[in-house]
C-alpha cells in the first residue's frame, strides 16, 4: 500500500477549480500541461491530454482533480487487478482542460486519458459533443450502489455515460458571533442588517441557483435567459445597494472567520473542518433548497480501455473503497453504504459518519437541485451578465 499523502489539503479540488481558472483558456493551449502524478507514480508523468491514447488492454489512465483521493486506493487497485494504472492530477479547471483537449478530440483523435471527471455541466458538454462513449455498466456490478438521487441525473439523463466521482452541496455559511442569530434562509443574505458583510461565490451556477431557489424557481429547468432574469436583477440590486462585500472562490474562509463576512454562499466540504475548529462557524442547507454539484467519471471517446475502466469504476463503487476515499477527500460520496464503512474504520473516520454535511438526511437530499444544462448561446448570456454584475 502507498504511504498516506502529506500534500496540504488547502490545495483542494475546489481551490484549483477557481484559482486555476484565472489562467484563461488561451494561455494554456500552447503552455505546459501542469501535470502531477500520484499514487506512487511521482516519477511517471505524461500529458493525458495529448493524442495517442493509453493503448487499451491492461493499461488505464485516469486524469482527475488534485487532492481528490486517498493514498492507498490506487495501489490497492493495481494489486487487485494487475492493471497498469496511471492516476494523474492534471484536471485543474473545466474550461482549461477543455481548451487542451479540443484540438485533439474535435478532430476525432484520441487523447491519452481514458477516464476524466468533469464537473456535471462540463460532462454534459462532452456528451453532447460525442466525446464520451457509453460505459460498460454490465461490467460494473457495484454501480448498483449509486445513490438513488443520482440515478439518471440532469447532465446524463439516460445514465449511460457517467458515474459520479464525488459530489458536493452549496448552501450558506455564517459566523454566529457576526450575525448574532441563527440563519436558515437565502433571504437572510439580503437582510439589510448584514449590509456590506455578505459574500457570494464567483461560481455563477451556485450563486444564481440559490437566488432562484429563494424565488421558488427550479434551477434545473432553465432554458432561456428570461428564466433566470429575476435572479440576475436581484443580484445586481444587491451589489448596487452595497449588500455584498465581495465575490470569492473558496478563499472566503478567512473573511468568514474574521467576521468580515457575517454570512456567505459556501460549499459544505469547506465548512466541515472549519466548524470543528471554530464552533461559531455554521453551515445550513437553506430552507428553500440547496444546490448540488458532481464531478463525474466518463470514458473518453476513442479509449480502448473500456474493460479496465469498468474494473476501476467497480472498485471505487465498492463501499469499503469509497469510504477510504471519503475519509481523505471529505466530499459527499455518491456511493451507498459508505457511512457504515466509515463506522467500521473507527477513529476520525467514524466521526465523519455522524456529519450531516457528508450524509444529509433524505429531506435535504430531496431539496437539492442541480443547475440546468444550457445551450452554449444561453450559457454565454448568463456568463456575460454575471461578469457584468460581479466586475469579473
N, C-alpha and C positions, 0 to 999 in steps of 0.2 A: 504493500500500500504506500501511496505517496505521503510525504510529510505534509501536515496541515499548512496551508498557505499563511504567510505572515504579512502580505501586502496590506497596507492600511485600508480599512473599509470605507474611509472618507472618499476614496476614488471609486465611487459606486456606479452601477449601471445608470442610475438617473443623473448622477453628476456628469458622466460622459455624454449622456443624451443631450443635455442643454449646454454644457461647456464646449464640446467639440463642434456644435452647430455653428459657432461663430466663425469657423474657418471658411464656410461657404463652399458650395459645390465646385465652383470654377477653380478654386485654389487647390483642390485635391485631385482633379482629373489628371494633372501632369505631375503630381507630387508623389511622395512616398506612401506606402500602404499602411504605415503606422502599425505594423504587426507585432504581436507578442504571443507566444505560445505558452500553454500552461499544462498542468497535469504531468509534470516530469519531462516535458519536451522543451525546456528553456533554450536549448541549442538547436532546435529543429523548427525553424520558422520558414514559411513560404507565403507568397501572396495568394490568398484564397480567392481573390477577385480576378486573377489573371486567367487567361484562356488555357485550355488543355484538359482539365478535369482530373479527377483522382485516379482514374484507371479502373474503377469498379472492383468487382471480385471481393477480396478480403480487405480492401482498403476503404477508409471512410474519413472525410474531412468535415468538421462542424465548425463554422465561423460564428461566434456568439459575442454577446456584450461582455465587457470587463467585469470582473468580480461577481460572477453570477453562478458559481459552482463551488462545491467543497473540494478539498484536496485529495479525496480518496476515490471518488466515483469514476474518474477517467481510467485510473489504473485498475480498478475493480472490474470495469467493463472489458478492458483488454485481457485481463487474466481469465475472465469467464468465457470469452468468445474467441480469443486468438486473433481478433481483427486488428489490423494495423490502423489504429485510430489516432487521428491528429485533431486535437481540440485547440482552436485558436480564439483569440480575443480581439479581433480587428474590427468588429461591428461597433463602431463608436458613435454613429449618428445615422439615422434613417436616410436623410437626403444625401449625405456624404457618400454612404455606401452605394446608394442608387446611382449616383454620378459615376462611381468607379466601374460598376458592372454594366452600365448602359451600353458603352461602345462594343461590348462583347455579346451580351445577351440579345441586344436589339438586332444583331446580325445572325441570330440563330446559332451562335457558337457557345461552347461550354466554358464555364469558369471552374476553378479548382475546387471550390467548396461544393459539397454535396448537400449539406443542410445549412440553412441560415435561419435566424429568428427575428424577423422584422416585427416592429410594433404593429398592432392589428390593422391600422389603416393602411400601412405600407404593405402588409401581407396581401390585403385586398387588391392593391395596385399590381403587385407581382402576378397574382392570379389572373387579373383582367388582361394583363399583357402577355399571358400564356408563357410566363417564366417559371411556372411551378408545374410539377407533374403530380398526378393523383398518388396518394400514399397507399402502400400495400397493406391496408388495415387488416386484411385477413391474416397477416403475419405479425400483427401486433395485438395479441390477445389481451394484454393489460390495458389496451385502450378502453376497455370496459370500466376502468377506474376513473375516467374523465368525469369531473364534477358535472352534475346534471345541468347546472345553469350555463355551462359552456358547450353543450351539445348543439350543433348547427348554429354557430354564432353569426352575427351580422356580417362579419368580414369573410365568412366562408359558409354560406347558407346551407350547402349540402353536407358540410363536414368532411369532405373528401380530400382536401388539400393541406390541412394544417392540424397540428396538435399543440396546444399552448405549452410554452416552456415555463413561464411564471406569469402571475397576474398581480395587479395592484389596484388600490382604491383611492380615489381623490375625494377629500372631504374638507373639513375645517379644523385647523389647529388654533389654539388660543392659549394665552398666558393668563391664568386666573388672577394673578396679582394685578395685571394691567387692565383686565376687564371688570373685575370686582363682582362678577356674576358668571354663572354657567351660560354657555351658548348652545343653542340647539338648531339654529336655522340659518340658511343662506341670507335671509333678511337681516340677520344680526350684522353682517358685513357692511350693510348700508345704513346702519343706525348712526345718526349724526353724533351720538355720544362718542363714537370712535373716529371721528373725522381726523384725517391725517395719520392714522395709525393702523391702516388696513393694507395687507399685502395680497396681491393677485399673482397668478402664475403667467409666465411667458408662453406656456403651452396653451394655445388657443382653444383646443378641444376641451380641456379641463375647465378653464375659466368661463367660456361661453356656455359650455354644457351645464355647469352648476347654476348659472343665471337662468338658463332656460328651464331647468327643473324647478327653480323657485317661482317661475311664472306658470307652472302647471303644464309645461310642454315637454314632449319626449325627444331628447336629442338624437335618438336612434332612428327617427323617422324623417329627418330633414332632407329636403330635395333642392330647394332654391334659396337664394339669399333672403328673400322676404320671409321665409320660415323662421329665420333667426334674427331678423332686423331689430325686433324689440329688445333682444338681449344686447346687441351691439349699442343700441341707443342708450340703454340703461347704464352700460359700462362707460360710454362716452360722457354721460352726465356726471357720473361719479368721479371721473377724472377731472372734469371741469370744476366741480364743486370742491375739489381738494380732499375728497373722502379717501382716496387711495394714495398711500405713501410711495409705493414702488411696485413694479412688476419684476419678479425674480424667477430664477430656476430654483434648485434646492439649496441655494445659499441663503434662503430665508431663515435658516435656523438661528444664526447669531442675532438677527433682529427680533425674532420671537423670544429668545431667552432674555435679551436685554430689556424688552418691553417697548422697543421702537415700534414693533407690531403688537397691537393688542390681540389681533387675530389675522389669519391669512388662509388662503386656499393652500392645501398641503397634501402630500402623499403619506398614506398611513405608515408605510415602511420607514420613512424618515423619522417619524414621531415615536415609533415603538421604543427604540433605545433611549431617545431623549427623555421620554416620560419616566423611564426608570431612574434616571439620574436627577430629574427635577420634577417633583410631583405637581408643581404649578402648571406644567405644560400638559395640556389635554388635547385629545383628538375626538371629534364627534362626526358620526355619519349624519348629515343634515336630515331633518325630518321630511324634507321634500324629496329626498333621494340623493344618491351619490353617483359619481362617475367611476366606471371600471375600465381598466385597460389590460391588455395582454400582449406579451411577446410570444409569437407562435412559430414553432418549427415548421418549415416547409422543405420539401425535396426539390432542389433546383432542376429546372428543365435541362435535359441532356445528361444528367448524372446516371452512371451505370451501376451505382452502389445502392440500389433500392433495397436489396435484401439485407445489407449491412445496416442501412438506415433504419429498417424495421426492427432489427435486433437492438439498436441503440434506444429507439423510442420505447420499445417494450421494456427495456432495462430500467429506464428512468421513470416509467409509469408503474413500476413495482413500488408499492407504498413505502417499503423499508428504504429503498434507494432514494425515493423522492423526499423522505423525511430527512435524510442526511443532507441533501441539498438545501432544504428549508432551514435547517439548523444553522447553516452557514450564511446563505443569502438573505434569509428572513423576509422573503416576499410571500405572497399568498399562493400556495401551491395549487395547481389545477387538478391534483390527484386526490381522489377519495382514499381515506384510510391513513393519511399522514399523521393526523392528530394522535391516533392510538400508537403509532410507531414512535413518535416523539416521547410519549409517556414511557415506553419501554426503554428508551435510550437513557432516561433519568437525568438528573442534574439540571443544567441550564436548558437543555432541550425539553425536558419535561415542563419547565416553567413556561416555555414558549407555547406549549399546548393549551395553556389557560388564557392566552391573549386573544381578545375579541378582534384585534387588528389583523391577526393572522387567520383566525377562524370566526368570521362573522356568523351570526345566527341566521336562520332561514328567512326571517322577516327582513333583515338587512340585505341579504343576497337578492331577495325578490324586489328590492327597491333600488337595485343597481341598474345603470344604463350605460351602454357604450355609444360613442359618437357615431353618427351615420357615415357610410361610405359615400363621399361626394364625388361628382364628376370633376374632372380637372378644371373645367371652366368655373364651376361654382366654388370649388376649393380656393381658386385664385382670388375670387371676390372676397371670400371670408378672410384669407390671409392678408389681402391688401387693406381691408377695413381694420382688422385687428392691429396691423402695423401702424396705421394712421393714428389710431387711438392711443396705443402704447408708446409711440415715438420710436419704435424699433427701426 
